[in-house]
């Protein structure tokens, strides 16, 4: 009999805006489970869109956005109670569909996306509640591909810790998250991001090894840095990259409109502002989908990124990377993605044209060694990831 798992990621294209990284992790999960004859039911912010995109049944999430902590705590209690006592919820409450979906599957997977930190406490409640439903119905829970914290206040730890301790498996992707999991009383698996190998063995993948261009993927999350200052510093850094490498520059928004003819939104707005300040010529590549984004990152000669998943895609291919960070959270993620492949080229956004430029020169000079390090680490990282997916499929 086909095993079916219910999985929650941070998926669902709303208002025509694609978030490549969040969708990529779920797409990788879908692919890996399909190879192991495991079906999925998705929890999504846009169920119809996700069902069409991934070819799996989909239900709307429980819903915690905009709630106060007191209201979220009470909703979590009611929804978990309703798993055994349906009258605890109104008949039109969307959580009823989630409960029914869990009851109709063999287990729950908390997938990557919706990072578990107090700055996004709705994600903490959503995932803890789903784990609570699973526990009430006797379904196993597996957690994969997570970043924990670094800001996780005592109240959110109290919500998350029981859910993680009850899970059969917990997977994290950075050493800092691994340490925080241990503080919660959980022995986690530390491994590469779930989307690290997304589509890299597709039949249409170009294996010629040719790499071209400086790829730039920036984020509108600038921390405390004033936007005009960030734009100026980024423009100087990217101009230097163009001069140093002799390669053409292309900008690719990982949070942007699906319609390639639509006005710029999301990261694409910042991209346009930086391009206007640059001396070097550049082009814009439409946001597209996760698989196309992964191919693009892997085929680049150099990556400059303020986003996480461009680094996740590019590092296994040995592309030299300059990761730009705006706070402890982004620094932990960038360093985590790079460390799995022997890189450490990270600089603060506020020093993009100084420390970032020095990092740029270093990684470009070391590009042959970076490529060799990634190639050397590939067999072990791929084998470990495959074994992890085998464990996830078994629940």
C-alpha positions as CSV (number, residue, x, y, z in Angstrom):
1,X,0.0,0.0,0.0
2,X,1.3,3.5,-0.9
3,X,2.5,5.4,2.1
4,X,1.2,9.0,2.3
5,X,2.6,11.8,4.4
6,X,1.2,15.2,5.1
7,X,3.8,17.9,4.8
8,X,4.0,21.5,5.8
9,X,6.5,23.9,4.2
10,X,6.2,27.6,3.6
11,X,4.6,27.2,0.2
12,X,1.8,28.8,-1.9
13,X,2.3,31.5,-4.5
14,X,0.2,34.5,-3.4
15,X,-0.4,37.7,-5.5
16,X,1.8,36.3,-8.3
17,X,4.9,36.4,-6.1
18,X,7.3,33.4,-6.1
19,X,9.6,32.7,-3.2
20,X,12.1,30.4,-4.8
21,X,13.8,29.1,-1.6
22,X,10.7,28.1,0.2
23,X,9.2,26.4,-2.8
24,X,12.5,24.7,-3.6
25,X,12.6,22.8,-0.3
26,X,9.1,21.4,-0.7
27,X,9.8,20.5,-4.4
28,X,12.9,18.6,-3.3
29,X,10.9,16.7,-0.7
30,X,8.2,15.9,-3.3
31,X,10.9,14.5,-5.6
32,X,12.6,12.5,-3.0
33,X,9.4,11.0,-1.7
34,X,8.2,10.2,-5.2
35,X,11.4,8.2,-5.8
36,X,10.6,6.2,-2.7
37,X,6.9,5.6,-3.6
38,X,5.7,7.9,-0.9
39,X,2.8,10.3,-1.7
40,X,2.4,13.7,-0.2
41,X,-0.5,15.9,0.9
42,X,0.7,19.5,1.1
43,X,-0.3,22.2,3.7
44,X,-0.2,25.5,1.8
45,X,-1.1,29.2,2.0
46,X,-2.6,28.8,-1.5
47,X,-3.9,25.2,-1.7
48,X,-5.2,25.2,-5.3
49,X,-2.0,26.8,-6.7
50,X,0.2,24.3,-4.8
51,X,-1.9,21.3,-5.9
52,X,-1.5,22.4,-9.5
53,X,2.2,23.1,-9.2
54,X,3.2,19.9,-7.4
55,X,0.6,17.5,-8.5
56,X,-0.4,16.6,-5.0
57,X,-3.5,17.2,-2.8
58,X,-3.3,20.3,-0.8
59,X,-5.1,21.9,2.2
60,X,-5.0,25.3,3.8
61,X,-2.9,25.8,6.9
62,X,-4.4,26.1,10.4
63,X,-3.9,29.8,10.5
64,X,-2.0,31.8,13.1
65,X,-0.9,35.0,11.2
66,X,-1.9,38.2,13.0
67,X,-2.8,36.5,16.3
68,X,-1.5,37.7,19.6
69,X,0.4,35.1,21.6
70,X,-2.5,34.5,24.0
71,X,-4.9,34.0,21.0
72,X,-2.4,31.7,19.2
73,X,-1.9,29.7,22.4
74,X,-5.6,29.2,22.8
75,X,-6.1,28.3,19.1
76,X,-3.4,25.7,19.3
77,X,-5.0,24.2,22.3
78,X,-8.5,24.1,20.7
79,X,-7.2,22.6,17.4
80,X,-5.2,19.9,19.1
81,X,-8.2,19.1,21.3
82,X,-10.4,18.9,18.1
83,X,-8.3,16.1,16.8
84,X,-10.1,13.9,19.3
85,X,-13.1,16.0,20.0
86,X,-14.3,17.7,16.7
87,X,-16.9,19.8,18.5
88,X,-14.1,21.9,19.9
89,X,-14.0,23.8,16.6
90,X,-16.6,25.6,14.6
91,X,-17.8,23.6,11.6
92,X,-16.3,26.0,9.1
93,X,-12.9,26.3,10.8
94,X,-10.1,25.5,8.2
95,X,-8.3,23.5,10.8
96,X,-10.9,20.8,10.5
97,X,-9.6,20.0,7.0
98,X,-6.0,19.8,8.3
99,X,-7.1,17.4,11.0
100,X,-8.9,15.2,8.5
101,X,-5.9,15.3,6.2
102,X,-3.6,14.1,9.0
103,X,-6.1,11.4,9.9
104,X,-6.0,10.2,6.3
105,X,-2.2,10.0,6.1
106,X,0.5,7.8,7.7
107,X,2.6,10.6,9.2
108,X,3.6,14.2,9.2
109,X,6.7,15.9,7.8
110,X,7.6,19.4,8.9
111,X,9.6,20.4,5.9
112,X,12.1,23.2,5.4
113,X,10.7,26.7,5.1
114,X,9.0,28.9,7.6
115,X,12.1,29.2,9.7
116,X,11.5,28.6,13.4
117,X,12.4,31.8,15.2
118,X,10.5,34.3,17.4
119,X,10.5,36.9,14.6
120,X,8.1,34.5,12.9
121,X,6.2,33.1,15.8
122,X,3.2,32.1,13.6
123,X,5.4,29.5,12.0
124,X,6.3,28.1,15.4
125,X,2.7,27.8,16.4
126,X,1.7,26.3,13.0
127,X,4.2,23.6,13.1
128,X,3.8,22.8,16.8
129,X,0.1,22.5,16.3
130,X,0.5,20.2,13.4
131,X,2.8,18.0,15.5
132,X,0.2,18.1,18.3
133,X,-2.6,16.9,15.9
134,X,-0.3,14.1,14.7
135,X,0.4,13.1,18.3
136,X,-3.3,13.1,19.2
137,X,-4.1,10.9,16.2
138,X,-1.1,8.5,16.7
139,X,0.8,9.6,13.6
140,X,4.6,9.9,13.6
141,X,6.3,13.3,13.0
142,X,9.6,13.9,11.1
143,X,11.2,17.4,11.0
144,X,13.6,18.2,8.2
145,X,15.7,21.1,6.8
146,X,15.2,23.5,9.6
147,X,17.0,26.7,10.8
148,X,16.3,27.3,14.5
149,X,16.5,30.8,15.9
150,X,18.9,32.3,16.6
151,X,16.2,34.4,18.3
152,X,13.9,31.9,20.1
153,X,12.5,33.4,23.2
154,X,11.5,31.2,26.2
155,X,7.8,31.3,25.3
156,X,8.5,30.0,21.8
157,X,10.9,27.4,23.1
158,X,8.1,26.2,25.4
159,X,5.8,25.8,22.4
160,X,8.4,24.2,20.1
161,X,10.4,21.9,22.4
162,X,7.6,19.3,23.1
163,X,6.9,19.0,19.4
164,X,10.6,18.4,18.6
165,X,11.2,16.0,21.4
166,X,8.2,13.9,20.3
167,X,9.4,13.8,16.6
168,X,11.0,10.6,15.4
169,X,13.6,12.5,13.4
170,X,14.8,16.1,13.5
171,X,17.0,17.5,10.7
172,X,18.8,20.9,10.8
173,X,21.2,22.6,8.4
174,X,23.6,24.7,10.4
175,X,25.8,24.0,13.5
176,X,24.1,26.8,15.4
177,X,20.7,25.2,14.8
178,X,22.2,21.9,15.9
179,X,23.4,23.4,19.1
180,X,20.0,25.1,19.7
181,X,18.2,21.8,19.1
182,X,20.4,20.2,21.9
183,X,19.3,23.0,24.2
184,X,15.7,22.0,23.5
185,X,16.6,18.4,24.5
186,X,16.7,17.1,20.9
187,X,19.5,15.2,19.2
188,X,19.2,16.4,15.6
189,X,20.8,15.4,12.3
190,X,23.0,18.1,10.8
191,X,23.1,18.0,7.0
192,X,22.9,20.0,3.8
193,X,19.8,22.0,2.9
194,X,17.0,19.9,1.5
195,X,17.1,21.6,-1.9
196,X,20.9,21.2,-2.3
197,X,20.5,18.7,-5.2
198,X,17.2,19.9,-6.6
199,X,17.0,18.9,-10.3
200,X,20.8,18.3,-10.7
201,X,20.2,14.9,-12.3
202,X,17.4,16.0,-14.5
203,X,17.7,14.7,-18.1
204,X,18.0,18.2,-19.5
205,X,20.9,19.3,-17.2
206,X,24.0,20.5,-19.0
207,X,26.9,18.6,-17.7
208,X,29.6,20.3,-19.8
209,X,30.9,22.1,-16.8
210,X,31.0,25.5,-18.5
211,X,30.4,28.4,-16.1
212,X,29.7,31.9,-17.2
213,X,28.7,35.2,-15.6
214,X,28.5,37.0,-12.3
215,X,25.1,36.1,-10.8
216,X,23.6,38.5,-8.3
217,X,20.6,37.7,-6.0
218,X,19.9,40.3,-3.4
219,X,17.4,40.6,-0.6
220,X,15.3,43.6,0.5
221,X,16.1,42.6,4.1
222,X,18.8,45.2,4.8
223,X,18.9,45.1,8.6
224,X,19.6,48.5,10.0
225,X,21.5,49.7,6.9
226,X,19.9,52.7,5.2
227,X,18.7,51.7,1.8
228,X,20.7,54.4,-0.2
229,X,23.9,53.4,1.6
230,X,23.2,49.7,0.9
231,X,22.5,50.4,-2.8
232,X,25.8,52.4,-3.2
233,X,27.9,49.8,-1.5
234,X,26.4,47.0,-3.5
235,X,26.9,48.8,-6.7
236,X,30.6,49.3,-6.0
237,X,31.0,45.6,-5.0
238,X,29.3,44.3,-8.2
239,X,31.2,46.8,-10.4
240,X,34.4,45.4,-8.9
241,X,33.2,41.8,-9.5
242,X,32.6,42.6,-13.2
243,X,36.1,44.2,-13.6
244,X,37.8,41.4,-11.7
245,X,36.2,38.5,-13.5
246,X,35.6,40.0,-16.9
247,X,32.3,38.3,-16.8
248,X,28.8,39.7,-17.7
249,X,26.6,40.5,-14.7
250,X,23.0,39.1,-14.3
251,X,20.5,39.9,-11.6
252,X,18.0,37.2,-10.5
253,X,15.3,37.9,-7.9
254,X,14.6,34.9,-5.6
255,X,11.5,36.7,-4.4
256,X,9.8,38.3,-7.4
257,X,6.8,38.2,-9.7
258,X,6.1,35.1,-11.7
259,X,5.0,37.2,-14.7
260,X,8.2,38.2,-16.5
261,X,6.5,41.2,-17.9
262,X,5.2,42.5,-14.6
263,X,6.6,45.6,-13.0
264,X,9.4,44.9,-10.5
265,X,8.4,43.8,-7.0
266,X,10.1,42.2,-4.1
267,X,13.9,41.8,-4.5
268,X,13.6,43.0,-8.1
269,X,13.0,46.6,-6.9
270,X,16.4,46.6,-5.1
271,X,18.0,45.0,-8.1
272,X,16.9,47.9,-10.3
273,X,18.1,50.5,-7.8
274,X,21.6,48.8,-7.7
275,X,21.8,48.5,-11.4
276,X,21.1,52.2,-11.8
277,X,24.1,53.0,-9.6
278,X,26.5,50.6,-11.4
279,X,29.0,51.4,-14.1
280,X,29.1,47.9,-15.5
281,X,26.3,46.7,-17.8
282,X,24.0,44.1,-16.5
283,X,20.8,42.2,-17.4
284,X,17.8,40.9,-15.5
285,X,16.8,37.2,-15.5
286,X,13.1,36.7,-14.6
287,X,12.4,35.0,-11.3
288,X,11.1,31.8,-12.9
289,X,10.9,28.6,-10.8
290,X,13.1,26.7,-8.4
291,X,14.6,24.3,-10.9
292,X,15.5,27.0,-13.3
293,X,17.0,29.0,-10.4
294,X,19.1,26.1,-9.4
295,X,20.5,25.5,-12.9
296,X,21.3,29.2,-13.2
297,X,23.2,29.3,-9.9
298,X,25.2,26.1,-10.7
299,X,26.2,27.4,-14.1
300,X,27.6,30.8,-12.9
301,X,31.2,31.7,-12.6
302,X,30.7,33.7,-9.4
303,X,27.7,34.3,-7.1
304,X,27.1,37.4,-5.0
305,X,24.0,36.8,-2.8
306,X,22.1,38.3,0.0
307,X,19.6,35.4,-0.3
308,X,20.2,31.9,1.1
309,X,19.1,29.5,-1.6
310,X,21.3,30.8,-4.4
311,X,24.2,29.7,-2.2
312,X,22.5,26.4,-1.5
313,X,22.3,25.8,-5.2
314,X,25.7,27.1,-6.2
315,X,28.0,25.7,-3.5
316,X,27.7,22.0,-4.4
317,X,28.8,22.9,-8.0
318,X,31.9,24.6,-6.6
319,X,30.9,28.1,-7.6
320,X,32.8,30.8,-5.6
321,X,30.3,32.7,-3.4
322,X,30.2,36.0,-1.7
323,X,27.4,35.8,0.9
324,X,26.1,39.2,2.2
325,X,24.6,39.2,5.7
326,X,22.4,41.8,7.5
327,X,22.2,40.2,11.0
328,X,23.0,37.1,13.0
329,X,20.2,35.1,11.4
330,X,21.4,35.7,7.8
331,X,25.1,35.2,8.9
332,X,24.3,31.8,10.5
333,X,22.4,30.7,7.4
334,X,25.0,31.8,4.9
335,X,27.9,30.3,6.8
336,X,25.9,27.1,7.3
337,X,25.2,26.7,3.6
338,X,28.8,27.4,2.6
339,X,30.5,25.3,5.4
340,X,29.0,22.0,4.0
341,X,31.1,22.6,0.8
342,X,34.3,24.1,2.3
343,X,33.5,27.8,1.7
344,X,33.4,30.7,4.1
345,X,33.1,33.8,2.0
346,X,30.7,35.9,4.0
347,X,30.7,39.6,4.7
348,X,28.4,42.1,6.3
349,X,26.2,44.1,4.0
350,X,27.3,47.3,5.6
351,X,30.8,46.5,4.5
352,X,30.0,45.2,1.1
353,X,32.4,47.4,-0.8
354,X,35.3,46.9,1.7
355,X,35.2,43.5,3.5
356,X,32.9,42.2,0.8
357,X,35.3,43.3,-1.9
358,X,38.2,41.6,-0.1
359,X,36.1,38.5,0.2
360,X,35.3,38.7,-3.5
361,X,39.0,38.9,-4.4
362,X,39.9,36.0,-2.2
363,X,37.2,33.6,-3.4
364,X,37.8,34.5,-7.0
365,X,41.6,33.8,-6.6
366,X,40.8,30.5,-4.8
367,X,38.1,29.4,-7.3
368,X,40.0,26.3,-8.5
369,X,40.5,25.1,-4.9
370,X,36.8,25.9,-4.1
371,X,35.7,23.8,-7.0
372,X,37.9,20.9,-6.0
373,X,36.7,21.1,-2.4
374,X,33.1,20.8,-3.5
375,X,33.9,17.9,-5.8
376,X,35.6,16.1,-3.0
377,X,32.7,16.6,-0.6
378,X,30.0,15.7,-3.1
379,X,30.0,11.9,-2.7
380,X,29.7,12.0,1.1
381,X,27.1,14.8,1.2
382,X,25.0,13.2,-1.5
383,X,25.1,9.8,0.2
384,X,24.2,11.3,3.6
385,X,21.3,13.2,2.1
386,X,20.0,10.1,0.4
387,X,20.2,8.1,3.6
388,X,18.3,10.9,5.3
389,X,15.5,10.9,2.8
390,X,15.3,7.1,3.2
391,X,14.7,7.7,6.9
392,X,12.1,10.4,6.3
393,X,10.2,8.0,3.9
394,X,10.1,5.4,6.6
395,X,8.7,7.9,9.1
